[in-house]
């Protein structure tokens, strides 16, 4: 089996072109089957129960009962249907508002009264397929909101929390085969199946087999009418993918029929066939702030800056471009089996789904899907990556016994956590304590000292330390911040910003301790980033003497007097100036020799030309136009070369016009 499985998994498996031997042995995993039955039960009205008046606090209520509605059921599916019913959801809203829980008979009476009140005002059925009728529960809540003058947010809260189709389902459907080890599973994204194919009474394996498509032939079939070859991708199933967000749009129509080609090495490779693709990009997002300009206008009012006007124009232009493209691709989209859309934000969804005149995409289209994985910026490459991710079979080797044990342990831990009351201290986070007066004063001194050090105000810094009786090694507050963890004292901060004058003043005039360590266990010298700052530490060591501090612990090198440092700097400066003068002298000599040689060559050329009646000198090759331009451009930047070339072409055009 090992050799057969290795041969089977040698190439990536494509959902729409699986090997025949794999299709024959394919089976649905039992875990996937149970999840499908659990998560896809139909939503129906609750059946009558015999014990509607049972006490909700009765401890003898079975596990298949509903404590909220005081009802019990024969099996788990019946309980799930009750949880999705209008009666249960109505009682849930009543409990949240602190109102009385109603029985099933009382709820039916409320619904009957509602139907009677609406029977006389029923309008004719709308012919627009997009209009959806309100549910019984939504209408009932609206009526009670009008009668009781309750909060208008109640209906919106309920509508936003209604269970949407497909919510809570795992993104992958797992399959198994006898050709692979028992711990190896094959995963296919649920989004590739229709809602009908995912019904509990449907066979998903049969659906996978029905999705197999023959590869595209190397020679396209010919039309019997005129003998013109028809592209195979036009007759094969296809899907539509698009992404929009942040001013980027990418759309693509891809054929599901596999196409085989050969690499440069001769090996056969499966390729995707893109029927059409298009990308747009407009500047619509505010830099460094995020969010579209339209969202900012709705939140804070319309801005009147030039950038805001440009972004508004680009949003409108991007919307018109996207809708024009969708109209152009209307036939392709209508023939697509599935539509995958990623639209971030309400404005982007309005761009795609309207409503607008002649819209192509519809919100209630059963083909609509979202990408069941994370996606990046909307580009053609990202769409192709998403297509490959969607259509490639996932192969996972999982130890199901370990997973089952982990799931059981997690369930037990969750049950224990739910039954064990939490201590009062963990129910709410303690409020941050207010800093004391001493801490507030230390924070104030820290801000003042850091500002003076960063601006290199040495006299003001020394005066502030003296007037406030602060130590030169004053620790910055709060010490837990990252900046204060790196530079904990004024000397550390001065060394980290390479302020040599401040370092020298703190060491000599203020008496700062160079052996003090910061939060990273480093002395101030280790934070110095240039030679001038390091020389300031050495000069301070020479002036303070070897007995002042433990210079070894401070990592400061041997002492250096100020005079020695100035002499070294002057010597290095003199060496640099001497080297520059020598270079200039050599360059001037070279230029002088070249000028003399050019004058001599010109004189010899004129003499030879005079003797031959103005002819050219022997051995002299005339330079081409390109060589002359190269000499003219020597030493120029690309921008200057481009400018000279434009001027040359303009002069040539003027000459031609004058000559004509």
C-alpha positions as CSV (number, residue, x, y, z in Angstrom):
1,X,0.0,0.0,0.0
2,X,2.9,2.3,0.7
3,X,4.1,2.2,-2.9
4,X,0.6,2.7,-4.3
5,X,-0.1,5.7,-1.9
6,X,3.2,7.3,-2.9
7,X,2.4,6.9,-6.5
8,X,-1.1,8.3,-5.9
9,X,0.1,11.4,-4.0
10,X,3.1,12.0,-6.3
11,X,1.2,14.9,-7.9
12,X,-1.3,17.3,-6.3
13,X,-4.9,16.0,-6.5
14,X,-7.4,18.2,-8.4
15,X,-11.0,18.0,-7.2
16,X,-12.4,17.9,-10.8
17,X,-9.9,15.4,-12.2
18,X,-9.4,12.7,-9.6
19,X,-7.9,9.3,-10.6
20,X,-10.5,6.6,-11.4
21,X,-9.1,4.1,-8.9
22,X,-9.4,6.8,-6.2
23,X,-13.0,7.6,-7.1
24,X,-14.1,4.0,-6.9
25,X,-12.7,3.6,-3.3
26,X,-13.7,7.0,-2.0
27,X,-15.8,7.1,1.2
28,X,-17.1,9.8,3.5
29,X,-15.5,10.0,6.9
30,X,-17.9,9.2,9.7
31,X,-17.0,12.4,11.5
32,X,-17.9,14.5,8.5
33,X,-21.2,12.6,8.1
34,X,-22.2,13.3,11.7
35,X,-21.3,16.9,11.4
36,X,-23.3,17.2,8.2
37,X,-26.4,15.8,10.0
38,X,-25.8,17.9,13.0
39,X,-25.4,21.3,11.3
40,X,-27.7,21.0,8.3
41,X,-31.1,20.1,9.9
42,X,-34.1,21.8,8.2
43,X,-35.7,24.7,10.0
44,X,-39.3,23.7,10.7
45,X,-42.0,24.8,13.2
46,X,-41.9,23.1,16.5
47,X,-44.2,20.1,17.0
48,X,-46.8,19.9,19.8
49,X,-45.5,18.8,23.1
50,X,-47.5,17.1,25.8
51,X,-45.9,18.7,28.8
52,X,-46.0,22.3,28.0
53,X,-46.8,23.4,31.5
54,X,-43.9,21.6,33.1
55,X,-41.9,23.6,35.7
56,X,-38.8,25.0,34.1
57,X,-36.8,24.4,37.3
58,X,-37.8,20.7,37.4
59,X,-34.6,18.8,38.0
60,X,-36.2,15.7,36.3
61,X,-36.3,17.4,32.9
62,X,-34.5,15.2,30.4
63,X,-31.3,16.2,28.6
64,X,-33.4,16.6,25.4
65,X,-35.6,19.2,27.0
66,X,-35.6,23.0,26.8
67,X,-35.4,24.6,30.2
68,X,-36.3,28.0,28.8
69,X,-39.6,27.0,27.2
70,X,-40.4,24.2,29.7
71,X,-40.6,21.6,27.0
72,X,-39.2,18.1,26.5
73,X,-38.6,16.1,23.3
74,X,-38.2,12.5,22.2
75,X,-34.8,12.9,20.5
76,X,-32.0,15.3,19.8
77,X,-33.1,16.3,16.2
78,X,-36.5,17.3,17.6
79,X,-34.7,19.5,20.3
80,X,-32.5,21.1,17.6
81,X,-35.6,22.0,15.5
82,X,-37.2,23.6,18.6
83,X,-34.0,25.7,19.3
84,X,-34.4,27.1,15.7
85,X,-38.1,27.7,16.0
86,X,-39.8,31.1,16.4
87,X,-41.3,30.1,19.7
88,X,-37.8,29.5,21.3
89,X,-36.3,32.6,19.8
90,X,-39.3,34.7,21.0
91,X,-38.8,33.4,24.6
92,X,-35.1,34.1,24.3
93,X,-35.9,37.8,23.5
94,X,-38.5,37.9,26.3
95,X,-35.9,36.7,28.8
96,X,-33.3,39.2,27.7
97,X,-35.8,42.0,28.2
98,X,-36.9,40.7,31.6
99,X,-40.4,39.8,30.4
100,X,-42.6,36.7,31.0
101,X,-41.9,33.5,29.2
102,X,-44.8,32.3,27.1
103,X,-46.0,28.8,26.5
104,X,-46.5,27.3,23.1
105,X,-50.3,27.9,23.3
106,X,-49.8,31.5,24.2
107,X,-47.3,32.0,21.4
108,X,-49.8,30.4,18.9
109,X,-52.4,32.8,20.2
110,X,-50.1,35.8,19.6
111,X,-49.4,34.6,16.1
112,X,-53.1,34.2,15.4
113,X,-53.8,37.7,16.6
114,X,-51.0,38.9,14.4
115,X,-52.4,37.2,11.3
116,X,-55.8,38.7,12.0
117,X,-54.4,42.2,12.2
118,X,-52.5,41.8,9.0
119,X,-55.2,40.0,7.0
120,X,-57.1,43.2,6.1
121,X,-54.0,45.1,4.9
122,X,-52.3,42.4,2.8
123,X,-51.0,43.8,-0.4
124,X,-50.7,41.9,-3.6
125,X,-47.7,39.7,-4.0
126,X,-44.6,41.4,-5.4
127,X,-43.3,40.3,-8.8
128,X,-39.8,41.1,-7.9
129,X,-37.9,37.9,-6.9
130,X,-35.5,39.9,-4.8
131,X,-38.2,41.0,-2.3
132,X,-38.3,38.6,0.7
133,X,-41.2,38.3,3.1
134,X,-40.7,39.0,6.8
135,X,-40.7,36.1,9.2
136,X,-43.4,35.7,11.7
137,X,-41.1,36.4,14.6
138,X,-39.7,39.6,13.0
139,X,-43.2,40.9,12.4
140,X,-44.3,40.1,15.9
141,X,-41.4,41.9,17.4
142,X,-42.1,44.9,15.2
143,X,-45.7,45.0,16.4
144,X,-44.7,44.7,20.1
145,X,-42.1,47.4,19.6
146,X,-44.7,49.8,18.2
147,X,-47.2,49.0,21.0
148,X,-44.8,49.1,23.9
149,X,-42.6,51.9,22.6
150,X,-39.6,49.7,23.3
151,X,-36.1,50.2,21.9
152,X,-35.9,50.3,18.1
153,X,-32.6,48.4,18.3
154,X,-34.3,45.2,19.5
155,X,-35.3,44.2,15.9
156,X,-31.9,45.0,14.5
157,X,-30.2,43.0,17.2
158,X,-32.4,40.0,16.5
159,X,-32.0,40.3,12.7
160,X,-28.2,40.6,12.9
161,X,-28.0,37.5,15.1
162,X,-30.2,35.2,12.9
163,X,-28.4,32.1,11.8
164,X,-27.2,32.4,8.2
165,X,-27.1,29.6,5.7
166,X,-23.8,27.7,6.1
167,X,-22.8,29.2,9.5
168,X,-21.1,26.9,11.9
169,X,-20.1,24.3,9.3
170,X,-16.5,23.2,9.0
171,X,-15.0,24.5,5.8
172,X,-13.7,21.0,4.7
173,X,-15.4,17.8,4.1
174,X,-13.1,14.8,4.9
175,X,-13.0,11.6,2.8
176,X,-11.1,8.4,3.1
177,X,-9.9,5.7,0.7
178,X,-8.6,2.2,1.0
179,X,-5.7,3.2,-1.2
180,X,-4.2,5.3,1.5
181,X,-3.3,4.5,5.2
182,X,-6.2,4.6,7.6
183,X,-4.9,7.8,9.3
184,X,-4.7,9.7,6.0
185,X,-7.7,11.8,5.1
186,X,-8.6,13.8,2.0
187,X,-10.3,17.2,2.4
188,X,-12.4,19.0,-0.1
189,X,-13.8,22.5,0.5
190,X,-17.5,22.5,1.3
191,X,-17.9,25.7,-0.8
192,X,-17.5,23.7,-4.0
193,X,-20.8,21.8,-3.3
194,X,-24.3,23.3,-3.8
195,X,-26.8,23.5,-1.0
196,X,-28.7,20.6,-2.5
197,X,-25.6,18.4,-2.5
198,X,-25.0,19.1,1.2
199,X,-28.4,17.9,2.3
200,X,-28.3,15.1,4.9
201,X,-30.0,12.6,2.5
202,X,-27.6,13.3,-0.3
203,X,-24.4,11.3,-1.1
204,X,-21.4,13.6,-1.1
205,X,-19.2,10.9,-2.6
206,X,-21.6,10.6,-5.5
207,X,-21.5,14.4,-5.9
208,X,-17.7,14.3,-6.1
209,X,-17.8,11.7,-8.8
210,X,-20.4,13.8,-10.8
211,X,-18.0,16.8,-10.7
212,X,-15.3,15.0,-12.7
213,X,-14.5,16.8,-16.0
214,X,-12.6,15.5,-18.9
215,X,-9.3,17.2,-19.6
216,X,-9.1,19.8,-22.4
217,X,-7.9,18.1,-25.6
218,X,-4.7,19.2,-27.2
219,X,-6.5,19.9,-30.5
220,X,-9.8,21.8,-30.1
221,X,-12.9,20.3,-31.6
222,X,-14.2,21.8,-34.8
223,X,-17.6,23.3,-35.5
224,X,-19.5,21.0,-37.9
225,X,-21.0,24.0,-39.6
226,X,-17.9,25.8,-40.8
227,X,-15.0,23.7,-39.6
228,X,-13.6,26.4,-37.3
229,X,-12.0,25.0,-34.1
230,X,-14.0,25.9,-30.9
231,X,-12.1,26.7,-27.8
232,X,-12.7,23.9,-25.3
233,X,-12.9,26.3,-22.3
234,X,-16.0,27.9,-23.8
235,X,-17.9,24.7,-23.5
236,X,-16.5,23.5,-20.1
237,X,-17.8,24.5,-16.7
238,X,-16.3,27.6,-15.2
239,X,-16.3,29.7,-12.0
240,X,-16.1,33.4,-11.3
241,X,-13.8,34.8,-8.7
242,X,-13.4,38.5,-7.6
243,X,-11.9,40.5,-4.8
244,X,-12.3,44.1,-4.0
245,X,-10.9,46.2,-1.1
246,X,-8.6,49.1,-0.3
247,X,-8.9,50.5,-3.8
248,X,-7.8,47.2,-5.4
249,X,-10.1,45.0,-7.6
250,X,-9.3,41.7,-9.3
251,X,-11.7,39.6,-11.3
252,X,-11.1,36.3,-13.0
253,X,-13.2,33.6,-14.9
254,X,-11.4,30.2,-14.8
255,X,-12.4,27.1,-16.6
256,X,-12.7,24.0,-14.4
257,X,-11.6,21.6,-17.2
258,X,-8.0,20.6,-16.5
259,X,-5.5,21.3,-19.2
260,X,-2.2,19.4,-19.5
261,X,1.0,20.9,-20.8
262,X,4.7,20.0,-20.6
263,X,7.4,21.7,-18.7
264,X,10.8,22.6,-20.2
265,X,12.1,19.3,-18.7
266,X,9.4,17.3,-20.7
267,X,7.4,16.4,-17.6
268,X,3.6,16.6,-17.9
269,X,1.9,19.4,-15.8
270,X,-1.7,20.3,-15.0
271,X,-2.5,23.9,-15.8
272,X,-5.4,26.2,-15.1
273,X,-7.1,27.9,-18.0
274,X,-8.0,31.6,-17.4
275,X,-10.9,32.7,-19.7
276,X,-10.8,36.3,-18.7
277,X,-9.1,38.4,-16.1
278,X,-8.9,42.1,-15.1
279,X,-7.5,44.2,-12.3
280,X,-8.1,47.8,-11.3
281,X,-6.4,50.1,-8.7
282,X,-7.4,53.5,-7.5
283,X,-6.2,55.7,-4.7
284,X,-9.2,55.6,-2.4
285,X,-7.7,54.8,1.1
286,X,-6.3,57.5,3.3
287,X,-2.6,56.8,3.9
288,X,-1.5,56.2,7.6
289,X,-5.1,56.5,8.7
290,X,-6.9,53.7,6.9
291,X,-10.5,53.4,5.8
292,X,-12.2,54.6,2.6
293,X,-12.9,58.3,2.1
294,X,-16.7,57.6,1.9
295,X,-16.6,55.9,5.3
296,X,-14.8,58.9,6.8
297,X,-17.3,61.3,5.3
298,X,-20.2,59.4,6.8
299,X,-18.5,59.3,10.2
300,X,-17.1,62.8,10.5
301,X,-18.6,64.8,7.6
302,X,-17.2,65.7,4.2
303,X,-13.6,66.9,4.2
304,X,-12.7,69.7,1.8
305,X,-9.0,68.9,1.2
306,X,-7.5,68.1,-2.2
307,X,-6.7,64.6,-1.2
308,X,-10.3,63.9,-0.1
309,X,-11.6,65.2,-3.4
310,X,-9.2,62.9,-5.3
311,X,-10.2,59.9,-3.2
312,X,-13.9,60.6,-3.8
313,X,-13.4,60.9,-7.5
314,X,-11.4,57.6,-7.5
315,X,-14.1,55.8,-5.6
316,X,-16.7,56.8,-8.1
317,X,-14.4,55.9,-11.0
318,X,-13.5,52.5,-9.5
319,X,-17.2,51.8,-9.0
320,X,-18.0,52.6,-12.6
321,X,-15.1,50.6,-13.9
322,X,-16.1,47.5,-11.9
323,X,-19.7,47.7,-12.9
324,X,-18.8,48.2,-16.5
325,X,-16.5,45.1,-16.4
326,X,-19.3,43.0,-14.7
327,X,-21.7,44.1,-17.5
328,X,-19.1,43.1,-20.1
329,X,-18.7,39.7,-18.4
330,X,-22.5,39.2,-17.9
331,X,-22.6,36.1,-20.1
332,X,-19.6,34.5,-18.5
333,X,-20.9,35.1,-15.0
334,X,-24.3,33.7,-16.0
335,X,-22.7,30.5,-17.2
336,X,-20.5,30.2,-14.1
337,X,-21.3,27.3,-11.7
338,X,-20.0,29.2,-8.6
339,X,-19.3,32.8,-7.7
340,X,-16.6,33.5,-5.1
341,X,-16.5,37.0,-3.8
342,X,-14.4,38.9,-1.2
343,X,-15.7,42.4,-0.6
344,X,-14.5,44.2,2.5
345,X,-16.8,46.9,3.8
346,X,-20.4,47.9,3.0
347,X,-19.3,50.4,0.2
348,X,-17.4,47.6,-1.7
349,X,-20.4,45.3,-1.3
350,X,-22.7,48.0,-2.7
351,X,-20.3,48.3,-5.7
352,X,-20.8,44.6,-6.5
353,X,-24.3,43.9,-5.4
354,X,-26.0,47.3,-5.9
355,X,-28.8,47.8,-6.2
356,X,-28.2,49.7,-9.5
357,X,-29.7,49.6,-12.9
358,X,-28.5,46.5,-14.9
359,X,-26.7,44.9,-12.0
360,X,-25.1,41.5,-12.6
361,X,-24.4,40.1,-9.2
362,X,-27.3,39.4,-6.8
363,X,-27.2,39.1,-3.0
364,X,-29.6,36.1,-3.1
365,X,-27.8,34.2,-5.8
366,X,-27.4,30.6,-4.5
367,X,-24.0,30.4,-6.3
368,X,-22.5,33.1,-4.1
369,X,-19.6,31.9,-1.9
370,X,-17.0,33.4,0.3
371,X,-13.4,32.3,0.3
372,X,-13.1,29.8,3.2
373,X,-9.5,30.9,4.0
374,X,-7.5,34.0,4.5
375,X,-6.7,36.1,1.4
376,X,-4.3,38.9,0.7
377,X,-4.4,42.0,-1.5
378,X,-6.7,41.7,-4.6
379,X,-4.4,40.8,-7.4
380,X,-4.4,38.4,-10.3
381,X,-1.8,36.3,-8.6
382,X,-3.8,36.1,-5.4
383,X,-6.9,35.0,-7.4
384,X,-4.9,32.2,-9.1
385,X,-3.5,31.2,-5.7
386,X,-7.1,31.1,-4.3
387,X,-8.3,29.0,-7.2
388,X,-5.6,26.5,-6.7
389,X,-6.3,26.4,-3.0
390,X,-10.0,25.9,-3.6
391,X,-9.7,23.1,-6.2
392,X,-6.7,21.2,-4.7
393,X,-7.5,18.2,-2.5
394,X,-6.0,18.5,1.0
395,X,-4.1,15.4,2.2
396,X,-3.8,15.2,6.0
397,X,-2.3,12.4,8.2
398,X,-4.2,12.6,11.5
399,X,-4.2,10.3,14.4
400,X,-7.9,10.1,15.1
401,X,-7.5,8.4,18.5
402,X,-5.3,11.3,19.7
403,X,-7.8,13.8,18.4
404,X,-10.7,12.1,20.0
405,X,-8.9,12.0,23.4
406,X,-8.0,15.7,23.1
407,X,-11.6,16.5,22.2
408,X,-12.9,14.6,25.1
409,X,-10.5,16.3,27.5
410,X,-11.4,19.7,26.1
411,X,-15.1,18.9,26.5
412,X,-14.5,17.8,30.1
413,X,-12.5,20.9,30.9
414,X,-15.2,23.1,29.4
415,X,-17.9,21.4,31.4
416,X,-15.9,21.7,34.6
417,X,-15.2,25.4,33.9
418,X,-18.9,26.0,33.3
419,X,-20.0,24.3,36.5
420,X,-17.2,25.7,38.8
421,X,-18.1,29.3,39.9
422,X,-15.4,31.8,39.3
423,X,-14.0,33.8,42.2
424,X,-15.2,37.4,42.4
425,X,-11.7,38.6,41.7
426,X,-11.6,37.1,38.3
427,X,-15.0,38.2,37.1
428,X,-13.9,41.7,36.4
429,X,-10.5,43.2,35.7
430,X,-9.3,45.5,38.5
431,X,-9.1,49.1,37.6
432,X,-5.6,50.5,37.2
433,X,-4.5,52.2,40.4
434,X,-4.0,55.9,40.5
435,X,-0.3,56.9,40.7
436,X,0.7,58.4,43.9
437,X,2.0,62.0,44.3
438,X,5.6,60.8,44.4
439,X,5.1,58.8,41.2
440,X,3.5,61.8,39.4
441,X,6.4,64.0,40.4
442,X,8.9,61.4,39.2
443,X,7.1,61.2,35.9
444,X,7.1,65.0,35.5
445,X,10.9,65.1,36.2
446,X,11.5,62.4,33.7
447,X,9.7,64.2,30.9
448,X,11.6,67.5,31.7
449,X,15.0,65.8,31.8
450,X,14.5,63.8,28.7
451,X,13.4,66.9,26.8
452,X,16.5,68.9,27.9
453,X,18.8,66.0,27.0
454,X,17.4,65.4,23.6
455,X,17.7,69.1,22.8
456,X,21.3,69.2,24.2
457,X,20.5,72.0,26.6
458,X,23.5,71.3,28.9
459,X,23.3,74.5,31.2
460,X,19.5,74.1,31.5
461,X,19.9,70.4,32.4
462,X,22.5,71.1,35.1
463,X,20.4,73.9,36.5
464,X,17.3,71.7,36.6
465,X,19.1,69.0,38.5
466,X,20.5,71.5,41.0
467,X,17.3,73.4,41.6
468,X,15.2,70.3,42.1
469,X,17.9,68.5,44.2
470,X,17.9,65.6,41.8
471,X,20.6,63.0,41.6
472,X,22.6,62.9,38.3
473,X,21.7,59.2,38.3
474,X,17.9,59.9,38.6
475,X,16.0,56.8,37.4
476,X,13.4,57.6,34.8
477,X,9.8,56.7,35.5
478,X,7.9,54.5,34.7
479,X,10.7,52.0,34.5
480,X,8.5,49.4,32.8
481,X,8.3,51.4,29.5
482,X,10.5,50.2,26.7
483,X,12.3,53.6,26.3
484,X,13.1,53.8,30.0
485,X,14.1,50.2,30.1
486,X,16.8,50.9,27.5
487,X,17.9,54.4,28.8
488,X,17.2,54.3,32.6
489,X,19.3,57.4,33.6
490,X,20.2,60.8,32.0
491,X,23.7,59.5,31.2
492,X,22.3,56.4,29.4
493,X,20.0,58.6,27.4
494,X,22.7,61.1,26.4
495,X,25.0,58.3,25.3
496,X,22.3,56.6,23.3
497,X,21.6,59.8,21.3
498,X,25.4,60.5,20.8
499,X,25.4,63.8,22.7
500,X,29.1,64.1,23.6
501,X,28.8,67.5,25.3
502,X,25.9,66.3,27.6
503,X,27.9,63.1,28.5
504,X,31.0,65.1,29.4
505,X,28.9,67.6,31.5
506,X,27.1,64.8,33.4
507,X,30.3,63.0,34.2
508,X,32.5,65.9,35.2
509,X,30.2,68.7,36.4
510,X,27.2,66.7,37.7
511,X,29.1,63.6,39.0
512,X,27.1,60.9,37.2
513,X,28.1,57.3,37.9
514,X,29.3,55.6,34.7
515,X,29.0,52.1,36.3
516,X,25.2,52.3,36.6
517,X,23.5,49.6,34.5
518,X,20.2,49.9,32.6
519,X,17.5,47.4,32.2
520,X,19.6,45.4,29.8
521,X,22.5,45.2,32.3
522,X,24.7,47.6,30.2
523,X,26.6,50.7,31.3
524,X,26.2,54.0,29.6
525,X,29.4,53.6,27.5
526,X,28.0,50.6,25.7
527,X,25.2,52.7,24.3
528,X,27.5,55.3,22.6
529,X,27.2,55.1,18.8
530,X,30.1,57.3,17.6
531,X,33.7,58.1,18.4
532,X,33.0,61.6,19.7
533,X,30.7,60.3,22.4
534,X,33.2,57.5,23.3
535,X,36.0,60.1,23.5
536,X,33.9,62.1,25.9
537,X,33.9,59.1,28.3
538,X,37.7,58.7,28.0
539,X,38.3,62.5,28.5
540,X,36.1,62.4,31.6
541,X,38.2,59.4,32.9
542,X,41.4,61.3,32.4
543,X,40.0,64.4,34.3
544,X,38.4,62.6,37.1
545,X,41.3,60.2,37.8
546,X,41.5,56.5,38.2
547,X,40.3,56.4,41.8
548,X,37.0,58.1,41.1
549,X,35.0,55.1,39.7
550,X,35.5,51.5,38.9
551,X,36.4,52.2,35.2
552,X,36.7,48.5,34.4
553,X,33.1,47.9,35.3
554,X,32.1,50.9,33.2
555,X,33.8,49.4,30.1
556,X,35.5,52.8,29.4
557,X,38.9,52.4,27.6
558,X,42.1,53.9,28.8
559,X,42.0,57.7,29.5
560,X,42.5,60.3,26.8
561,X,43.2,63.9,27.5
562,X,41.4,66.6,25.7
563,X,44.6,67.9,24.1
564,X,45.5,64.4,22.8
565,X,42.0,64.0,21.3
566,X,42.3,67.4,19.6
567,X,45.8,66.6,18.3
568,X,44.6,63.3,16.9
569,X,41.6,64.9,15.2
570,X,43.9,67.7,13.8
571,X,46.4,65.0,12.5
572,X,43.7,63.0,10.9
573,X,42.2,66.1,9.3
574,X,45.6,67.1,8.0
575,X,46.2,63.6,6.5
576,X,42.8,63.8,4.8
577,X,43.6,67.3,3.4
578,X,47.1,66.1,2.2
579,X,45.6,63.1,0.4
580,X,43.0,65.3,-1.2
581,X,45.6,67.8,-2.4
582,X,47.7,65.0,-3.8
583,X,44.7,63.6,-5.7
584,X,43.9,67.0,-7.1
585,X,47.5,67.5,-8.2
586,X,47.5,64.2,-10.0
587,X,44.2,65.0,-11.6
588,X,45.3,68.4,-12.8
589,X,48.5,66.9,-14.3
590,X,46.5,64.4,-16.2
591,X,44.1,67.0,-17.5
592,X,47.0,69.2,-18.6
593,X,48.6,66.4,-20.5
594,X,45.4,65.5,-22.2
595,X,44.8,69.2,-23.2
596,X,48.4,69.4,-24.7
597,X,47.9,66.2,-26.6
598,X,44.6,67.4,-28.0
599,X,46.2,70.7,-29.2
600,X,49.1,68.8,-30.8
601,X,46.7,66.4,-32.5
602,X,44.6,69.2,-33.8
603,X,47.7,71.0,-35.2
604,X,48.9,67.9,-37.0
605,X,45.5,67.3,-38.4
606,X,45.3,70.9,-39.8
607,X,48.8,70.6,-41.3
608,X,48.0,67.3,-43.0
609,X,44.7,68.7,-44.3
610,X,46.5,71.7,-45.8
611,X,48.9,69.6,-47.7
612,X,46.3,67.4,-49.2
613,X,43.9,70.1,-50.0
614,X,41.7,69.8,-47.0
615,X,41.5,66.0,-46.9
616,X,41.4,63.9,-43.8
617,X,44.6,62.6,-42.1
618,X,45.6,59.1,-42.7
619,X,44.9,56.7,-39.9
620,X,42.2,58.9,-38.4
621,X,38.8,57.1,-38.1
622,X,35.8,59.4,-38.1
623,X,33.6,58.8,-35.0
624,X,30.0,57.8,-35.4
625,X,27.0,59.7,-34.1
626,X,26.6,57.2,-31.2
627,X,30.2,57.6,-30.2
628,X,29.9,61.4,-30.3
629,X,26.8,61.3,-28.1
630,X,28.6,58.9,-25.7
631,X,31.4,61.4,-25.3
632,X,28.9,64.2,-24.8
633,X,27.1,62.2,-22.2
634,X,30.2,61.1,-20.3
635,X,29.9,62.1,-16.6
636,X,26.2,63.1,-16.9
637,X,23.4,61.6,-14.9
638,X,20.6,59.6,-16.6
639,X,18.2,62.6,-16.1
640,X,20.7,65.0,-17.8
641,X,21.2,62.5,-20.6
642,X,17.5,62.2,-21.2
643,X,17.1,66.0,-21.2
644,X,19.9,66.4,-23.8
645,X,18.4,63.7,-26.0
646,X,15.0,65.5,-25.9
647,X,16.7,68.8,-26.9
648,X,18.6,67.1,-29.7
649,X,15.5,65.6,-31.1
650,X,13.6,68.9,-30.8
651,X,16.4,70.7,-32.8
652,X,16.3,68.0,-35.4
653,X,12.5,68.3,-35.8
654,X,12.8,72.1,-36.1
655,X,15.5,71.7,-38.8
656,X,13.3,69.3,-40.7
657,X,10.3,71.7,-40.5
658,X,12.4,74.6,-41.7
659,X,13.9,72.5,-44.5
660,X,10.4,71.4,-45.6
